[in-house]
């Protein structure tokens, strides 16, 4: 599990090669997003998810990553753990 924090002001960023950030995550991982990555959240179902921009907490790493979160968790301002893969964000 990785501790992450949401990044703000990312709505203007468009994924390179994909229509949505959720499709970007699925394309890069080869998986279908089916649950919110936050380990303390129980939301399931692809329709409830977005490809969220996050950064790692406590790591010497300022990279932007994409991981599936529900819309509620995409608004969180705290730090939380995710059990889903983090994929390097590539904007066009
Ligand atoms: Zn959630």
PDB file of the backbone (N, CA, C, O) and the ligand in Angstrom, with CONECT records:
HET     ZN  A 101       1
ATOM      1  N   UNK A   1       0.850  -1.200   0.000  1.00  0.00           N
ATOM      2  CA  UNK A   1       0.000   0.000   0.000  1.00  0.00           C
ATOM      3  C   UNK A   1       0.880   1.243   0.000  1.00  0.00           C
ATOM      4  O   UNK A   1       1.986   1.247   0.541  1.00  0.00           O
ATOM      5  N   UNK A   2       0.366   2.278  -0.612  1.00  0.00           N
ATOM      6  CA  UNK A   2       1.112   3.530  -0.724  1.00  0.00           C
ATOM      7  C   UNK A   2       0.254   4.654  -0.155  1.00  0.00           C
ATOM      8  O   UNK A   2      -0.949   4.726  -0.402  1.00  0.00           O
ATOM      9  N   UNK A   3       0.904   5.535   0.618  1.00  0.00           N
ATOM     10  CA  UNK A   3       0.193   6.692   1.157  1.00  0.00           C
ATOM     11  C   UNK A   3       0.244   7.819   0.135  1.00  0.00           C
ATOM     12  O   UNK A   3       1.304   8.152  -0.395  1.00  0.00           O
ATOM     13  N   UNK A   4      -0.917   8.395  -0.127  1.00  0.00           N
ATOM     14  CA  UNK A   4      -1.005   9.425  -1.159  1.00  0.00           C
ATOM     15  C   UNK A   4      -1.818  10.620  -0.680  1.00  0.00           C
ATOM     16  O   UNK A   4      -2.469  10.589   0.364  1.00  0.00           O
ATOM     17  N   UNK A   5      -1.754  11.676  -1.493  1.00  0.00           N
ATOM     18  CA  UNK A   5      -2.516  12.895  -1.265  1.00  0.00           C
ATOM     19  C   UNK A   5      -2.997  13.365  -2.630  1.00  0.00           C
ATOM     20  O   UNK A   5      -2.269  13.259  -3.617  1.00  0.00           O
ATOM     21  N   UNK A   6      -4.218  13.883  -2.692  1.00  0.00           N
ATOM     22  CA  UNK A   6      -4.721  14.402  -3.957  1.00  0.00           C
ATOM     23  C   UNK A   6      -3.950  15.642  -4.390  1.00  0.00           C
ATOM     24  O   UNK A   6      -3.517  16.440  -3.560  1.00  0.00           O
ATOM     25  N   UNK A   7      -3.786  15.791  -5.696  1.00  0.00           N
ATOM     26  CA  UNK A   7      -3.220  17.005  -6.263  1.00  0.00           C
ATOM     27  C   UNK A   7      -4.365  17.900  -6.716  1.00  0.00           C
ATOM     28  O   UNK A   7      -5.373  17.420  -7.236  1.00  0.00           O
ATOM     29  N   UNK A   8      -4.206  19.177  -6.519  1.00  0.00           N
ATOM     30  CA  UNK A   8      -5.240  20.135  -6.914  1.00  0.00           C
ATOM     31  C   UNK A   8      -4.920  20.715  -8.284  1.00  0.00           C
ATOM     32  O   UNK A   8      -3.816  20.561  -8.804  1.00  0.00           O
ATOM     33  N   UNK A   9      -5.903  21.377  -8.845  1.00  0.00           N
ATOM     34  CA  UNK A   9      -5.725  22.131 -10.092  1.00  0.00           C
ATOM     35  C   UNK A   9      -5.219  21.244 -11.237  1.00  0.00           C
ATOM     36  O   UNK A   9      -4.312  21.624 -11.979  1.00  0.00           O
ATOM     37  N   UNK A  10      -5.804  20.091 -11.362  1.00  0.00           N
ATOM     38  CA  UNK A  10      -5.384  19.178 -12.419  1.00  0.00           C
ATOM     39  C   UNK A  10      -6.442  19.032 -13.500  1.00  0.00           C
ATOM     40  O   UNK A  10      -6.261  18.261 -14.441  1.00  0.00           O
ATOM     41  N   UNK A  11      -7.550  19.767 -13.377  1.00  0.00           N
ATOM     42  CA  UNK A  11      -8.669  19.560 -14.301  1.00  0.00           C
ATOM     43  C   UNK A  11      -8.338  19.989 -15.726  1.00  0.00           C
ATOM     44  O   UNK A  11      -9.019  19.579 -16.666  1.00  0.00           O
ATOM     45  N   UNK A  12      -7.295  20.814 -15.899  1.00  0.00           N
ATOM     46  CA  UNK A  12      -6.939  21.249 -17.247  1.00  0.00           C
ATOM     47  C   UNK A  12      -6.015  20.249 -17.941  1.00  0.00           C
ATOM     48  O   UNK A  12      -5.704  20.406 -19.121  1.00  0.00           O
ATOM     49  N   UNK A  13      -5.582  19.232 -17.217  1.00  0.00           N
ATOM     50  CA  UNK A  13      -4.637  18.283 -17.786  1.00  0.00           C
ATOM     51  C   UNK A  13      -5.373  17.158 -18.530  1.00  0.00           C
ATOM     52  O   UNK A  13      -6.327  16.574 -18.016  1.00  0.00           O
ATOM     53  N   UNK A  14      -4.906  16.873 -19.747  1.00  0.00           N
ATOM     54  CA  UNK A  14      -5.527  15.845 -20.581  1.00  0.00           C
ATOM     55  C   UNK A  14      -4.558  14.681 -20.757  1.00  0.00           C
ATOM     56  O   UNK A  14      -3.366  14.892 -20.979  1.00  0.00           O
ATOM     57  N   UNK A  15      -5.068  13.445 -20.659  1.00  0.00           N
ATOM     58  CA  UNK A  15      -4.166  12.294 -20.752  1.00  0.00           C
ATOM     59  C   UNK A  15      -3.617  12.097 -22.158  1.00  0.00           C
ATOM     60  O   UNK A  15      -4.318  12.286 -23.152  1.00  0.00           O
ATOM     61  N   UNK A  16      -2.351  11.714 -22.216  1.00  0.00           N
ATOM     62  CA  UNK A  16      -1.708  11.467 -23.495  1.00  0.00           C
ATOM     63  C   UNK A  16      -2.163  10.125 -24.038  1.00  0.00           C
ATOM     64  O   UNK A  16      -1.910   9.087 -23.425  1.00  0.00           O
ATOM     65  N   UNK A  17      -2.834  10.135 -25.186  1.00  0.00           N
ATOM     66  CA  UNK A  17      -3.213   8.899 -25.858  1.00  0.00           C
ATOM     67  C   UNK A  17      -4.550   8.315 -25.441  1.00  0.00           C
ATOM     68  O   UNK A  17      -4.963   7.287 -25.977  1.00  0.00           O
ATOM     69  N   UNK A  18      -5.242   8.949 -24.491  1.00  0.00           N
ATOM     70  CA  UNK A  18      -6.524   8.416 -24.009  1.00  0.00           C
ATOM     71  C   UNK A  18      -7.512   9.562 -23.824  1.00  0.00           C
ATOM     72  O   UNK A  18      -7.126  10.726 -23.722  1.00  0.00           O
ATOM     73  N   UNK A  19      -8.796   9.207 -23.782  1.00  0.00           N
ATOM     74  CA  UNK A  19      -9.830  10.223 -23.609  1.00  0.00           C
ATOM     75  C   UNK A  19      -9.984  10.638 -22.149  1.00  0.00           C
ATOM     76  O   UNK A  19     -10.238  11.808 -21.861  1.00  0.00           O
ATOM     77  N   UNK A  20      -9.833   9.697 -21.236  1.00  0.00           N
ATOM     78  CA  UNK A  20     -10.010  10.012 -19.816  1.00  0.00           C
ATOM     79  C   UNK A  20      -8.837   9.450 -19.027  1.00  0.00           C
ATOM     80  O   UNK A  20      -8.125   8.556 -19.486  1.00  0.00           O
ATOM     81  N   UNK A  21      -8.656   9.993 -17.837  1.00  0.00           N
ATOM     82  CA  UNK A  21      -7.561   9.510 -16.997  1.00  0.00           C
ATOM     83  C   UNK A  21      -7.845   8.088 -16.489  1.00  0.00           C
ATOM     84  O   UNK A  21      -6.914   7.336 -16.201  1.00  0.00           O
ATOM     85  N   UNK A  22      -9.123   7.722 -16.380  1.00  0.00           N
ATOM     86  CA  UNK A  22      -9.426   6.350 -15.969  1.00  0.00           C
ATOM     87  C   UNK A  22      -9.019   5.370 -17.077  1.00  0.00           C
ATOM     88  O   UNK A  22      -8.460   4.308 -16.805  1.00  0.00           O
ATOM     89  N   UNK A  23      -9.307   5.741 -18.321  1.00  0.00           N
ATOM     90  CA  UNK A  23      -8.880   4.901 -19.451  1.00  0.00           C
ATOM     91  C   UNK A  23      -7.357   4.846 -19.547  1.00  0.00           C
ATOM     92  O   UNK A  23      -6.783   3.812 -19.888  1.00  0.00           O
ATOM     93  N   UNK A  24      -6.719   5.957 -19.247  1.00  0.00           N
ATOM     94  CA  UNK A  24      -5.253   6.003 -19.234  1.00  0.00           C
ATOM     95  C   UNK A  24      -4.714   4.978 -18.231  1.00  0.00           C
ATOM     96  O   UNK A  24      -3.822   4.193 -18.550  1.00  0.00           O
ATOM     97  N   UNK A  25      -5.265   4.997 -17.023  1.00  0.00           N
ATOM     98  CA  UNK A  25      -4.812   4.061 -15.980  1.00  0.00           C
ATOM     99  C   UNK A  25      -5.043   2.618 -16.425  1.00  0.00           C
ATOM    100  O   UNK A  25      -4.172   1.763 -16.267  1.00  0.00           O
ATOM    101  N   UNK A  26      -6.214   2.361 -16.977  1.00  0.00           N
ATOM    102  CA  UNK A  26      -6.526   0.994 -17.412  1.00  0.00           C
ATOM    103  C   UNK A  26      -5.605   0.554 -18.554  1.00  0.00           C
ATOM    104  O   UNK A  26      -5.161  -0.593 -18.601  1.00  0.00           O
ATOM    105  N   UNK A  27      -5.327   1.481 -19.471  1.00  0.00           N
ATOM    106  CA  UNK A  27      -4.455   1.149 -20.598  1.00  0.00           C
ATOM    107  C   UNK A  27      -3.042   0.823 -20.140  1.00  0.00           C
ATOM    108  O   UNK A  27      -2.413  -0.101 -20.655  1.00  0.00           O
ATOM    109  N   UNK A  28      -2.550   1.578 -19.181  1.00  0.00           N
ATOM    110  CA  UNK A  28      -1.178   1.393 -18.705  1.00  0.00           C
ATOM    111  C   UNK A  28      -1.035   0.157 -17.820  1.00  0.00           C
ATOM    112  O   UNK A  28       0.009  -0.496 -17.831  1.00  0.00           O
ATOM    113  N   UNK A  29      -2.076  -0.166 -17.056  1.00  0.00           N
ATOM    114  CA  UNK A  29      -1.977  -1.304 -16.133  1.00  0.00           C
ATOM    115  C   UNK A  29      -2.493  -2.593 -16.757  1.00  0.00           C
ATOM    116  O   UNK A  29      -2.151  -3.684 -16.300  1.00  0.00           O
ATOM    117  N   UNK A  30      -3.321  -2.477 -17.806  1.00  0.00           N
ATOM    118  CA  UNK A  30      -3.948  -3.657 -18.378  1.00  0.00           C
ATOM    119  C   UNK A  30      -5.068  -4.192 -17.505  1.00  0.00           C
ATOM    120  O   UNK A  30      -5.533  -5.315 -17.701  1.00  0.00           O
ATOM    121  N   UNK A  31      -5.507  -3.381 -16.531  1.00  0.00           N
ATOM    122  CA  UNK A  31      -6.575  -3.794 -15.620  1.00  0.00           C
ATOM    123  C   UNK A  31      -7.825  -2.973 -15.874  1.00  0.00           C
ATOM    124  O   UNK A  31      -7.772  -1.911 -16.494  1.00  0.00           O
ATOM    125  N   UNK A  32      -8.955  -3.478 -15.386  1.00  0.00           N
ATOM    126  CA  UNK A  32     -10.182  -2.703 -15.395  1.00  0.00           C
ATOM    127  C   UNK A  32     -10.406  -2.147 -13.999  1.00  0.00           C
ATOM    128  O   UNK A  32     -10.422  -2.896 -13.022  1.00  0.00           O
ATOM    129  N   UNK A  33     -10.578  -0.834 -13.903  1.00  0.00           N
ATOM    130  CA  UNK A  33     -10.831  -0.216 -12.597  1.00  0.00           C
ATOM    131  C   UNK A  33     -12.187  -0.685 -12.084  1.00  0.00           C
ATOM    132  O   UNK A  33     -13.195  -0.541 -12.775  1.00  0.00           O
ATOM    133  N   UNK A  34     -12.218  -1.246 -10.873  1.00  0.00           N
ATOM    134  CA  UNK A  34     -13.497  -1.747 -10.353  1.00  0.00           C
ATOM    135  C   UNK A  34     -13.774  -1.328  -8.920  1.00  0.00           C
ATOM    136  O   UNK A  34     -14.845  -1.618  -8.386  1.00  0.00           O
ATOM    137  N   UNK A  35     -12.819  -0.644  -8.288  1.00  0.00           N
ATOM    138  CA  UNK A  35     -13.072  -0.156  -6.926  1.00  0.00           C
ATOM    139  C   UNK A  35     -12.226   1.075  -6.645  1.00  0.00           C
ATOM    140  O   UNK A  35     -11.189   1.302  -7.269  1.00  0.00           O
ATOM    141  N   UNK A  36     -12.699   1.861  -5.690  1.00  0.00           N
ATOM    142  CA  UNK A  36     -11.938   3.021  -5.239  1.00  0.00           C
ATOM    143  C   UNK A  36     -10.668   2.537  -4.558  1.00  0.00           C
ATOM    144  O   UNK A  36     -10.710   1.639  -3.717  1.00  0.00           O
ATOM    145  N   UNK A  37      -9.526   3.143  -4.927  1.00  0.00           N
ATOM    146  CA  UNK A  37      -8.258   2.690  -4.392  1.00  0.00           C
ATOM    147  C   UNK A  37      -8.061   2.942  -2.904  1.00  0.00           C
ATOM    148  O   UNK A  37      -7.260   2.260  -2.265  1.00  0.00           O
ATOM    149  N   UNK A  38      -8.771   3.901  -2.348  1.00  0.00           N
ATOM    150  CA  UNK A  38      -8.588   4.228  -0.929  1.00  0.00           C
ATOM    151  C   UNK A  38      -8.968   3.030  -0.067  1.00  0.00           C
ATOM    152  O   UNK A  38     -10.066   2.488  -0.188  1.00  0.00           O
ATOM    153  N   UNK A  39      -8.046   2.624   0.805  1.00  0.00           N
ATOM    154  CA  UNK A  39      -8.269   1.380   1.558  1.00  0.00           C
ATOM    155  C   UNK A  39      -9.363   1.529   2.605  1.00  0.00           C
ATOM    156  O   UNK A  39      -9.903   0.527   3.073  1.00  0.00           O
ATOM    157  N   UNK A  40      -9.701   2.758   2.983  1.00  0.00           N
ATOM    158  CA  UNK A  40     -10.764   2.955   3.977  1.00  0.00           C
ATOM    159  C   UNK A  40     -12.084   3.345   3.316  1.00  0.00           C
ATOM    160  O   UNK A  40     -12.975   3.880   3.976  1.00  0.00           O
ATOM    161  N   UNK A  41     -12.211   3.081   2.027  1.00  0.00           N
ATOM    162  CA  UNK A  41     -13.424   3.417   1.274  1.00  0.00           C
ATOM    163  C   UNK A  41     -13.949   2.141   0.629  1.00  0.00           C
ATOM    164  O   UNK A  41     -13.169   1.290   0.204  1.00  0.00           O
ATOM    165  N   UNK A  42     -15.266   2.009   0.556  1.00  0.00           N
ATOM    166  CA  UNK A  42     -15.861   0.763   0.062  1.00  0.00           C
ATOM    167  C   UNK A  42     -16.570   0.930  -1.280  1.00  0.00           C
ATOM    168  O   UNK A  42     -17.253   0.013  -1.737  1.00  0.00           O
ATOM    169  N   UNK A  43     -16.412   2.095  -1.917  1.00  0.00           N
ATOM    170  CA  UNK A  43     -17.108   2.329  -3.177  1.00  0.00           C
ATOM    171  C   UNK A  43     -16.566   1.393  -4.264  1.00  0.00           C
ATOM    172  O   UNK A  43     -15.356   1.266  -4.450  1.00  0.00           O
ATOM    173  N   UNK A  44     -17.485   0.749  -4.968  1.00  0.00           N
ATOM    174  CA  UNK A  44     -17.122  -0.142  -6.066  1.00  0.00           C
ATOM    175  C   UNK A  44     -17.891   0.267  -7.322  1.00  0.00           C
ATOM    176  O   UNK A  44     -18.840   1.050  -7.266  1.00  0.00           O
ATOM    177  N   UNK A  45     -17.455  -0.283  -8.451  1.00  0.00           N
ATOM    178  CA  UNK A  45     -18.158  -0.024  -9.700  1.00  0.00           C
ATOM    179  C   UNK A  45     -17.441   1.037 -10.524  1.00  0.00           C
ATOM    180  O   UNK A  45     -17.201   2.154 -10.065  1.00  0.00           O
ATOM    181  N   UNK A  46     -17.107   0.655 -11.756  1.00  0.00           N
ATOM    182  CA  UNK A  46     -16.333   1.550 -12.616  1.00  0.00           C
ATOM    183  C   UNK A  46     -17.008   2.897 -12.834  1.00  0.00           C
ATOM    184  O   UNK A  46     -16.332   3.922 -12.927  1.00  0.00           O
ATOM    185  N   UNK A  47     -18.346   2.903 -12.917  1.00  0.00           N
ATOM    186  CA  UNK A  47     -19.068   4.147 -13.179  1.00  0.00           C
ATOM    187  C   UNK A  47     -18.881   5.178 -12.066  1.00  0.00           C
ATOM    188  O   UNK A  47     -19.098   6.371 -12.278  1.00  0.00           O
ATOM    189  N   UNK A  48     -18.479   4.717 -10.883  1.00  0.00           N
ATOM    190  CA  UNK A  48     -18.307   5.620  -9.742  1.00  0.00           C
ATOM    191  C   UNK A  48     -16.885   6.147  -9.608  1.00  0.00           C
ATOM    192  O   UNK A  48     -16.569   6.870  -8.663  1.00  0.00           O
ATOM    193  N   UNK A  49     -16.034   5.782 -10.555  1.00  0.00           N
ATOM    194  CA  UNK A  49     -14.609   6.073 -10.404  1.00  0.00           C
ATOM    195  C   UNK A  49     -14.104   7.110 -11.399  1.00  0.00           C
ATOM    196  O   UNK A  49     -14.652   7.284 -12.488  1.00  0.00           O
ATOM    197  N   UNK A  50     -13.050   7.784 -10.989  1.00  0.00           N
ATOM    198  CA  UNK A  50     -12.318   8.673 -11.886  1.00  0.00           C
ATOM    199  C   UNK A  50     -10.844   8.319 -11.770  1.00  0.00           C
ATOM    200  O   UNK A  50     -10.415   7.716 -10.787  1.00  0.00           O
ATOM    201  N   UNK A  51     -10.072   8.699 -12.784  1.00  0.00           N
ATOM    202  CA  UNK A  51      -8.621   8.571 -12.696  1.00  0.00           C
ATOM    203  C   UNK A  51      -8.097   9.804 -11.977  1.00  0.00           C
ATOM    204  O   UNK A  51      -8.028  10.887 -12.556  1.00  0.00           O
ATOM    205  N   UNK A  52      -7.728   9.634 -10.714  1.00  0.00           N
ATOM    206  CA  UNK A  52      -7.376  10.776  -9.872  1.00  0.00           C
ATOM    207  C   UNK A  52      -5.878  11.056  -9.921  1.00  0.00           C
ATOM    208  O   UNK A  52      -5.058  10.143 -10.020  1.00  0.00           O
ATOM    209  N   UNK A  53      -5.543  12.346  -9.849  1.00  0.00           N
ATOM    210  CA  UNK A  53      -4.137  12.769  -9.776  1.00  0.00           C
ATOM    211  C   UNK A  53      -3.712  12.788  -8.318  1.00  0.00           C
ATOM    212  O   UNK A  53      -4.320  13.470  -7.493  1.00  0.00           O
ATOM    213  N   UNK A  54      -2.679  12.045  -8.011  1.00  0.00           N
ATOM    214  CA  UNK A  54      -2.174  12.013  -6.634  1.00  0.00           C
ATOM    215  C   UNK A  54      -0.647  12.112  -6.646  1.00  0.00           C
ATOM    216  O   UNK A  54      -0.001  11.948  -7.681  1.00  0.00           O
ATOM    217  N   UNK A  55      -0.093  12.387  -5.463  1.00  0.00           N
ATOM    218  CA  UNK A  55       1.350  12.259  -5.299  1.00  0.00           C
ATOM    219  C   UNK A  55       1.616  11.401  -4.069  1.00  0.00           C
ATOM    220  O   UNK A  55       0.769  11.286  -3.183  1.00  0.00           O
ATOM    221  N   UNK A  56       2.785  10.808  -4.027  1.00  0.00           N
ATOM    222  CA  UNK A  56       3.162   9.976  -2.891  1.00  0.00           C
ATOM    223  C   UNK A  56       3.496  10.865  -1.703  1.00  0.00           C
ATOM    224  O   UNK A  56       4.075  11.939  -1.861  1.00  0.00           O
ATOM    225  N   UNK A  57       3.123  10.406  -0.507  1.00  0.00           N
ATOM    226  CA  UNK A  57       3.421  11.127   0.721  1.00  0.00           C
ATOM    227  C   UNK A  57       4.625  10.471   1.387  1.00  0.00           C
ATOM    228  O   UNK A  57       4.702   9.246   1.482  1.00  0.00           O
ATOM    229  N   UNK A  58       5.554  11.285   1.843  1.00  0.00           N
ATOM    230  CA  UNK A  58       6.683  10.750   2.594  1.00  0.00           C
ATOM    231  C   UNK A  58       7.770  10.159   1.731  1.00  0.00           C
ATOM    232  O   UNK A  58       8.785   9.685   2.243  1.00  0.00           O
ATOM    233  N   UNK A  59       7.570  10.181   0.432  1.00  0.00           N
ATOM    234  CA  UNK A  59       8.606   9.701  -0.481  1.00  0.00           C
ATOM    235  C   UNK A  59       9.283  10.921  -1.092  1.00  0.00           C
ATOM    236  O   UNK A  59       8.656  11.967  -1.256  1.00  0.00           O
ATOM    237  N   UNK A  60      10.529  10.789  -1.421  1.00  0.00           N
ATOM    238  CA  UNK A  60      11.241  11.898  -2.052  1.00  0.00           C
ATOM    239  C   UNK A  60      10.929  11.864  -3.540  1.00  0.00           C
ATOM    240  O   UNK A  60      11.797  11.593  -4.370  1.00  0.00           O
ATOM    241  N   UNK A  61       9.687  12.143  -3.855  1.00  0.00           N
ATOM    242  CA  UNK A  61       9.165  11.901  -5.198  1.00  0.00           C
ATOM    243  C   UNK A  61       8.006  12.857  -5.446  1.00  0.00           C
ATOM    244  O   UNK A  61       6.922  12.686  -4.887  1.00  0.00           O
ATOM    245  N   UNK A  62       8.235  13.855  -6.279  1.00  0.00           N
ATOM    246  CA  UNK A  62       7.196  14.832  -6.570  1.00  0.00           C
ATOM    247  C   UNK A  62       6.405  14.487  -7.827  1.00  0.00           C
ATOM    248  O   UNK A  62       5.639  15.312  -8.324  1.00  0.00           O
ATOM    249  N   UNK A  63       6.586  13.280  -8.341  1.00  0.00           N
ATOM    250  CA  UNK A  63       5.894  12.897  -9.566  1.00  0.00           C
ATOM    251  C   UNK A  63       4.383  12.899  -9.364  1.00  0.00           C
ATOM    252  O   UNK A  63       3.880  12.704  -8.258  1.00  0.00           O
ATOM    253  N   UNK A  64       3.686  13.123 -10.458  1.00  0.00           N
ATOM    254  CA  UNK A  64       2.237  13.042 -10.449  1.00  0.00           C
ATOM    255  C   UNK A  64       1.837  11.653 -10.922  1.00  0.00           C
ATOM    256  O   UNK A  64       2.352  11.150 -11.920  1.00  0.00           O
ATOM    257  N   UNK A  65       0.927  11.050 -10.204  1.00  0.00           N
ATOM    258  CA  UNK A  65       0.478   9.702 -10.527  1.00  0.00           C
ATOM    259  C   UNK A  65      -1.032   9.681 -10.704  1.00  0.00           C
ATOM    260  O   UNK A  65      -1.749  10.554 -10.216  1.00  0.00           O
ATOM    261  N   UNK A  66      -1.494   8.656 -11.416  1.00  0.00           N
ATOM    262  CA  UNK A  66      -2.928   8.426 -11.606  1.00  0.00           C
ATOM    263  C   UNK A  66      -3.312   7.129 -10.914  1.00  0.00           C
ATOM    264  O   UNK A  66      -2.617   6.119 -11.029  1.00  0.00           O
ATOM    265  N   UNK A  67      -4.427   7.167 -10.195  1.00  0.00           N
ATOM    266  CA  UNK A  67      -4.959   5.944  -9.598  1.00  0.00           C
ATOM    267  C   UNK A  67      -6.471   6.086  -9.515  1.00  0.00           C
ATOM    268  O   UNK A  67      -6.964   7.211  -9.425  1.00  0.00           O
ATOM    269  N   UNK A  68      -7.226   4.997  -9.540  1.00  0.00           N
ATOM    270  CA  UNK A  68      -8.693   5.120  -9.518  1.00  0.00           C
ATOM    271  C   UNK A  68      -9.214   5.480  -8.124  1.00  0.00           C
ATOM    272  O   UNK A  68      -8.892   4.817  -7.138  1.00  0.00           O
ATOM    273  N   UNK A  69     -10.014   6.529  -8.063  1.00  0.00           N
ATOM    274  CA  UNK A  69     -10.684   6.908  -6.815  1.00  0.00           C
ATOM    275  C   UNK A  69     -12.146   7.204  -7.125  1.00  0.00           C
ATOM    276  O   UNK A  69     -12.488   7.543  -8.258  1.00  0.00           O
ATOM    277  N   UNK A  70     -13.006   7.078  -6.117  1.00  0.00           N
ATOM    278  CA  UNK A  70     -14.390   7.518  -6.294  1.00  0.00           C
ATOM    279  C   UNK A  70     -14.414   9.043  -6.249  1.00  0.00           C
ATOM    280  O   UNK A  70     -13.431   9.680  -5.869  1.00  0.00           O
ATOM    281  N   UNK A  71     -15.539   9.614  -6.640  1.00  0.00           N
ATOM    282  CA  UNK A  71     -15.607  11.079  -6.710  1.00  0.00           C
ATOM    283  C   UNK A  71     -15.450  11.705  -5.329  1.00  0.00           C
ATOM    284  O   UNK A  71     -14.899  12.798  -5.194  1.00  0.00           O
ATOM    285  N   UNK A  72     -15.938  11.007  -4.304  1.00  0.00           N
ATOM    286  CA  UNK A  72     -15.778  11.517  -2.937  1.00  0.00           C
ATOM    287  C   UNK A  72     -14.317  11.557  -2.532  1.00  0.00           C
ATOM    288  O   UNK A  72     -13.832  12.568  -2.022  1.00  0.00           O
ATOM    289  N   UNK A  73     -13.622  10.464  -2.758  1.00  0.00           N
ATOM    290  CA  UNK A  73     -12.212  10.415  -2.365  1.00  0.00           C
ATOM    291  C   UNK A  73     -11.359  11.334  -3.230  1.00  0.00           C
ATOM    292  O   UNK A  73     -10.294  11.778  -2.801  1.00  0.00           O
ATOM    293  N   UNK A  74     -11.814  11.619  -4.432  1.00  0.00           N
ATOM    294  CA  UNK A  74     -11.083  12.546  -5.297  1.00  0.00           C
ATOM    295  C   UNK A  74     -11.109  13.969  -4.734  1.00  0.00           C
ATOM    296  O   UNK A  74     -10.329  14.823  -5.157  1.00  0.00           O
ATOM    297  N   UNK A  75     -12.008  14.218  -3.779  1.00  0.00           N
ATOM    298  CA  UNK A  75     -12.112  15.545  -3.156  1.00  0.00           C
ATOM    299  C   UNK A  75     -11.404  15.596  -1.808  1.00  0.00           C
ATOM    300  O   UNK A  75     -11.342  16.657  -1.188  1.00  0.00           O
ATOM    301  N   UNK A  76     -10.875  14.480  -1.347  1.00  0.00           N
ATOM    302  CA  UNK A  76     -10.270  14.451  -0.016  1.00  0.00           C
ATOM    303  C   UNK A  76      -9.037  15.347   0.056  1.00  0.00           C
ATOM    304  O   UNK A  76      -8.303  15.502  -0.920  1.00  0.00           O
ATOM    305  N   UNK A  77      -8.829  15.931   1.228  1.00  0.00           N
ATOM    306  CA  UNK A  77      -7.650  16.770   1.432  1.00  0.00           C
ATOM    307  C   UNK A  77      -6.678  16.130   2.429  1.00  0.00           C
ATOM    308  O   UNK A  77      -5.604  16.673   2.689  1.00  0.00           O
ATOM    309  N   UNK A  78      -7.059  14.972   2.986  1.00  0.00           N
ATOM    310  CA  UNK A  78      -6.168  14.297   3.928  1.00  0.00           C
ATOM    311  C   UNK A  78      -5.231  13.344   3.181  1.00  0.00           C
ATOM    312  O   UNK A  78      -5.256  13.256   1.954  1.00  0.00           O
ATOM    313  N   UNK A  79      -4.425  12.652   3.936  1.00  0.00           N
ATOM    314  CA  UNK A  79      -3.525  11.652   3.362  1.00  0.00           C
ATOM    315  C   UNK A  79      -4.118  10.280   3.634  1.00  0.00           C
ATOM    316  O   UNK A  79      -4.615  10.021   4.730  1.00  0.00           O
ATOM    317  N   UNK A  80      -4.067   9.397   2.637  1.00  0.00           N
ATOM    318  CA  UNK A  80      -4.692   8.092   2.812  1.00  0.00           C
ATOM    319  C   UNK A  80      -3.942   7.054   1.988  1.00  0.00           C
ATOM    320  O   UNK A  80      -3.180   7.381   1.078  1.00  0.00           O
ATOM    321  N   UNK A  81      -4.183   5.792   2.335  1.00  0.00           N
ATOM    322  CA  UNK A  81      -3.513   4.691   1.651  1.00  0.00           C
ATOM    323  C   UNK A  81      -4.367   4.186   0.496  1.00  0.00           C
ATOM    324  O   UNK A  81      -5.595   4.173   0.576  1.00  0.00           O
ATOM    325  N   UNK A  82      -3.699   3.770  -0.581  1.00  0.00           N
ATOM    326  CA  UNK A  82      -4.395   3.151  -1.701  1.00  0.00           C
ATOM    327  C   UNK A  82      -3.799   1.768  -1.957  1.00  0.00           C
ATOM    328  O   UNK A  82      -2.609   1.538  -1.739  1.00  0.00           O
ATOM    329  N   UNK A  83      -4.643   0.863  -2.421  1.00  0.00           N
ATOM    330  CA  UNK A  83      -4.175  -0.491  -2.765  1.00  0.00           C
ATOM    331  C   UNK A  83      -4.180  -0.709  -4.273  1.00  0.00           C
ATOM    332  O   UNK A  83      -4.009  -1.830  -4.752  1.00  0.00           O
ATOM    333  N   UNK A  84      -4.378   0.379  -5.013  1.00  0.00           N
ATOM    334  CA  UNK A  84      -4.360   0.303  -6.475  1.00  0.00           C
ATOM    335  C   UNK A  84      -3.009   0.814  -6.981  1.00  0.00           C
ATOM    336  O   UNK A  84      -2.310   1.560  -6.295  1.00  0.00           O
ATOM    337  N   UNK A  85      -2.666   0.396  -8.186  1.00  0.00           N
ATOM    338  CA  UNK A  85      -1.387   0.816  -8.768  1.00  0.00           C
ATOM    339  C   UNK A  85      -1.359   2.317  -9.031  1.00  0.00           C
ATOM    340  O   UNK A  85      -2.382   2.927  -9.339  1.00  0.00           O
ATOM    341  N   UNK A  86      -0.166   2.900  -8.902  1.00  0.00           N
ATOM    342  CA  UNK A  86       0.043   4.291  -9.304  1.00  0.00           C
ATOM    343  C   UNK A  86       0.747   4.280 -10.650  1.00  0.00           C
ATOM    344  O   UNK A  86       1.757   3.602 -10.834  1.00  0.00           O
ATOM    345  N   UNK A  87       0.196   5.045 -11.589  1.00  0.00           N
ATOM    346  CA  UNK A  87       0.793   5.134 -12.927  1.00  0.00           C
ATOM    347  C   UNK A  87       1.240   6.573 -13.143  1.00  0.00           C
ATOM    348  O   UNK A  87       0.483   7.504 -12.871  1.00  0.00           O
ATOM    349  N   UNK A  88       2.466   6.763 -13.631  1.00  0.00           N
ATOM    350  CA  UNK A  88       2.978   8.095 -13.927  1.00  0.00           C
ATOM    351  C   UNK A  88       2.036   8.826 -14.875  1.00  0.00           C
ATOM    352  O   UNK A  88       1.716   8.313 -15.947  1.00  0.00           O
ATOM    353  N   UNK A  89       1.590  10.015 -14.491  1.00  0.00           N
ATOM    354  CA  UNK A  89       0.713  10.805 -15.351  1.00  0.00           C
ATOM    355  C   UNK A  89       1.515  11.345 -16.545  1.00  0.00           C
ATOM    356  O   UNK A  89       2.600  11.902 -16.380  1.00  0.00           O
ATOM    357  N   UNK A  90       0.964  11.167 -17.732  1.00  0.00           N
ATOM    358  CA  UNK A  90       1.561  11.739 -18.943  1.00  0.00           C
ATOM    359  C   UNK A  90       0.500  12.568 -19.627  1.00  0.00           C
ATOM    360  O   UNK A  90      -0.467  12.042 -20.178  1.00  0.00           O
ATOM    361  N   UNK A  91       0.695  13.889 -19.583  1.00  0.00           N
ATOM    362  CA  UNK A  91      -0.278  14.791 -20.183  1.00  0.00           C
ATOM    363  C   UNK A  91       0.074  15.075 -21.627  1.00  0.00           C
ATOM    364  O   UNK A  91       1.229  14.974 -22.040  1.00  0.00           O
ATOM    365  N   UNK A  92      -0.946  15.433 -22.382  1.00  0.00           N
ATOM    366  CA  UNK A  92      -0.662  15.874 -23.744  1.00  0.00           C
ATOM    367  C   UNK A  92      -0.699  17.395 -23.797  1.00  0.00           C
ATOM    368  O   UNK A  92      -0.486  17.981 -24.859  1.00  0.00           O
TER     369      UNK A  92
HETATM  370 ZN    ZN A 101     -13.514   6.314  -2.321  1.00  0.00          ZN
END
